[in-house]
Amino acid sequence: MESTLLKVPARNEKEAKQASSEACNELYFEMENLCIYNTDFLHTECVGENSIDLVITSPPYNVDIRYNSFDDKIPYDAYLDFTREWLTKTYSLVKDDGRLCLNIPLDKNKGGQQSVYADFVSIAANRVKLPFHHCVE
Ligand SMILES: C[S@@+](CC[C@H](N)C(=O)[O-])C[C@H]1O[C@@H](n2cnc3c(N)ncnc32)[C@H](O)[C@@H]1O
């Protein structure tokens, strides 16, 4: 199972304790108003829908980086399917007025030239219905 640290600020101590005790054995660390989960983002149920103000992430770029268990060299179509899957999950977790800050390359050459940024924006806007705001270079 691939894992990463999801840093989720709980709104208060009660919420933090509730999150740690409810059906979630993926809690890695908790302190007052902070819970850190070490888990597979695609499959975790530790984070409630419509509960997140801000997601900041740097997803895999599919450029053959040697991660422990994530295959970073898959066909580009499969990579875009994976992208749609985690963007859809992200959209379900963020609040209606929440935000996603995404760190991705504009394009890539390794493993074949692809316009990564354009493809992400297209998936976000057309498939996941995530409204796009702007790009910071
Ligand atoms: C481009 S790297 C991010 C690197 C990070 N910005 C850093 O500076 O360390 C992408 C990360 O996503 C992780 N990852 C891939 N699939 C995942 C999943 N389903 N759940 C959680 N993390 C995942 C990979 O293991 C990798 O660490």
PDBQT file of the ligand as one rigid body, heavy atoms in Angstrom, charges set to zero:
ROOT
HETATM    1  C1  LIG A 201       5.927  13.711  -6.473  1.00  0.00    +0.000 C 
HETATM    2  S1  LIG A 201       5.929  12.801  -4.954  1.00  0.00    +0.000 S 
HETATM    3  C2  LIG A 201       5.691  14.008  -3.790  1.00  0.00    +0.000 C 
HETATM    4  C3  LIG A 201       6.947  14.369  -3.198  1.00  0.00    +0.000 C 
HETATM    5  C4  LIG A 201       6.775  15.403  -2.084  1.00  0.00    +0.000 C 
HETATM    6  N1  LIG A 201       6.325  16.646  -2.646  1.00  0.00    +0.000 N 
HETATM    7  C5  LIG A 201       8.092  15.559  -1.384  1.00  0.00    +0.000 C 
HETATM    8  O1  LIG A 201       8.696  16.609  -1.520  1.00  0.00    +0.000 OA
HETATM    9  O2  LIG A 201       8.511  14.603  -0.763  1.00  0.00    +0.000 OA
HETATM   10  C6  LIG A 201       4.407  11.918  -4.980  1.00  0.00    +0.000 C 
HETATM   11  C7  LIG A 201       4.146  11.123  -3.700  1.00  0.00    +0.000 C 
HETATM   12  O3  LIG A 201       2.807  10.586  -3.758  1.00  0.00    +0.000 OA
HETATM   13  C8  LIG A 201       2.830   9.334  -3.088  1.00  0.00    +0.000 C 
HETATM   14  N2  LIG A 201       1.615   8.570  -3.446  1.00  0.00    +0.000 N 
HETATM   15  C9  LIG A 201       1.327   7.940  -4.597  1.00  0.00    +0.000 A 
HETATM   16  N3  LIG A 201       0.106   7.359  -4.540  1.00  0.00    +0.000 NA
HETATM   17  C10 LIG A 201      -0.371   7.619  -3.300  1.00  0.00    +0.000 A 
HETATM   18  C11 LIG A 201      -1.585   7.279  -2.625  1.00  0.00    +0.000 A 
HETATM   19  N4  LIG A 201      -2.540   6.527  -3.226  1.00  0.00    +0.000 N 
HETATM   20  N5  LIG A 201      -1.771   7.718  -1.367  1.00  0.00    +0.000 NA
HETATM   21  C12 LIG A 201      -0.838   8.460  -0.775  1.00  0.00    +0.000 A 
HETATM   22  N6  LIG A 201       0.340   8.835  -1.349  1.00  0.00    +0.000 NA
HETATM   23  C13 LIG A 201       0.565   8.405  -2.606  1.00  0.00    +0.000 A 
HETATM   24  C14 LIG A 201       4.127   8.704  -3.563  1.00  0.00    +0.000 C 
HETATM   25  O4  LIG A 201       4.541   7.688  -2.687  1.00  0.00    +0.000 OA
HETATM   26  C15 LIG A 201       5.068   9.934  -3.501  1.00  0.00    +0.000 C 
HETATM   27  O5  LIG A 201       5.669  10.028  -2.245  1.00  0.00    +0.000 OA
ENDROOT
TORSDOF 0
